[in-house]
Amino acid sequence: MEHQANRHLGTRSIGDGRRTGWCRRLFIVPILAFSLLLGIIGLAQAQLLGEEAELDRLRAKAEDAMGNDDAEGAAMNMGRAALMAAQLGKRQIEPALRQAFKATEHLYRSQEHGYRGLALFRRAGGELPASAGVCGSLQLAQLELQHTQESLAQSTVPDRPDAASPRLPAIRQTTDDWTIVLSSMQGEFRCPN
């Protein structure tokens, strides 16, 4: 606006807009490049946090399905959650975080097999003793649970406190609870040990 006013008055402004424009562009380019870099880093961090939120959402969806007596839906969602945990574990740089996601994957696979066994039992009419397919699913659940317990036993305290997974206490508690549930299912369905 100042440039146009000066043009009408017949005077020149202190800095000619044509000469200072390239200086402004030269100054703006690094700022834009830096902003773009921060945006990409932020997007990658948000994607990781978004995937962890998706993992929690799938687990909650499986729990809701079990609450609604939908063992098949619960098994499907736990399978998806296990797959998501495996993908997140592969992306981790810190060994402690990688180990936590590995334990999470095994725990969710165990729950997936357990829920699948329950769905098979119901589909077969709920007759005791349970079929070999139901007991086989529960045995797979038990095997994955053992892998979870081994992964948790191998998890060490990291060198840096910020490298520790905040999920680890919850994983340990869920593993303890699932151990009780799975053993009661095996006893209730009269599956051989």
N, C-alpha and C positions, 0 to 999 in steps of 0.2 A: 504494500500500500504506500509506503514511504517513497518507493521508487517511482510509482505512478504520479504521486504528488509532485515530486521533484521534476519529472519529465514535463509536466504541465507548466511548471514555473520556469523551466529552462535552465535549472541548475542540476549539477550532478551530485549524487549522494557520495558519501565518503568512500564506500566500497561498491564498486560496480557489481551488480548481481551476477553478471556472467562470469566474472573472474573469481568470485568467492564461492560459487556453486560447486566447483570441482573440489574445493577444500572441504566443504561440508560433506560431500559424498565420500571423500577419502576418510573422513573422521567417522562417518556413519557405517561404512562397510565393516570395520572390525567390531563395532558394537553389535551389528546385526549378526555377524558370524558367531560372536560369543553368546548372544541370546539364543541362536539356533542350537549351539552346542549344549547349553543349559537345558533347553527344551527337550533335546534328544535324551540326555541323561535322566531328566525328570520323567520322561515317558517310559524309559526302561525300568526305572524304579517303581513307577506307578503300575506298570504291567506286572511286575513281580508281586507287589502288594495286592493287586487285583486277582492274581492267580491264587494267592494264599487265601484271600477272601472267598474265592470260588471253591477252594478245598473245604473251607469251613461251611459254606452254604450246602455243598453236596452231602457232607456228614450230617448236618442238621436235617436236610431233606430225607435222608435215610432213617434218622431217628423218628421223624414225623410219620414216615411210612410204617415203621414198626408200631408206633402208637396207634395208627389207624388199622392195624392188623393186615398190612400189605407186605408180607415177607418178600415177595418177588420184587416189588418196587424198591424195597430197602436194599436187597442184594444188588440190584442194578446200580443204585446210587452209590453204594459202598465200593463197587467195582470201579466206577468213574472216579471216586475220590482216591482210591488206591493208585489209579493211573496218574492222576494229577500229582499225588505225592511223589511218585517215581520221577516224573518230569521235573518237579521242583528240586528234588534231591540231586539230579544230574547237573543242575545249574549252579549249585552251591560251590563256593570256593573254600569255605572253612570246613574242615573235616568233621567238626562237632555238629554243624548244621546238616551236613550231608548224612551223618549217622542218624540224626533225629528224624529226617524225612524217610530214611530207609526203614527205621523202626515203625514209623507211621504207615508206610506202605504195607508192611507185613501185617500190622494190626488190622488195617482196613481190609486186606485180603482175607484174613481170618474171619472177620465179621461177615464179609461177603459170602464165604463158604458156609458159615453157620446159618445165615439167613436163607441161603439157597436150600440147605438141608431142611429147614423148617417149612419152606414153601413146598418142597417135594413131599414131606410128611403129610401136609394138609391136602395136597392134590391127590395123594394115594388113599385118602379117606381117614387118615389118623388112626389106623389100626396098629396095635402093639403086638409084637415087637416091630420096630421100624424096619423098612426094607434095606437091602444092601446099598442102594443108591443114597439113601438118607444117611446111613452110617458112614459111607464113603465120603460124603460131603463134610460130615462132622470130623472125620479123621484128617481131611485136608485143612479144615479150620484149626485143628489142634497142631498140625505141623507148622502152619503159618504163625500160630501163637508162639510156638517154641522159637521160631526165627526172630520174632519180635523180642522175646525175652533175652535171647542171645545178643541182639543188637543193642538192647538197653544195657546189658551187662558190660558190653564193650565200649559204651559211650564214656568218654573221659571228660574231665573238666578242661576246657580250653585254656590256652595261655592268656587270652584276652577275655575279660568278663563280657564285653559286648558281642563276642562270638558265640556265646552260649544261646541255645535255642529256648525261647520262652515257652515253647510247646512241650518241652521234655517232662515237666511235672504232670501235666495233663495226660500225656501219653502213658506215663507210668501208672497213674491212677486208673485210666481207662483199661489198661492191660490187666491190672489186678481185678477190676470188676468183671471184665470179659472172661477171665480165667474161671471165675466162679460160675458165671452164666453157662459157659460152654460145658463145664464138667457136669452141671445139673441137667443140661439138655441130653448129654450122652447117657446119663443114668436114667433119666425119664424115658428116653426112647429105647432103652435096653440094648444099647450098642456095645459090642465087645471092646475091651480096652486094648 
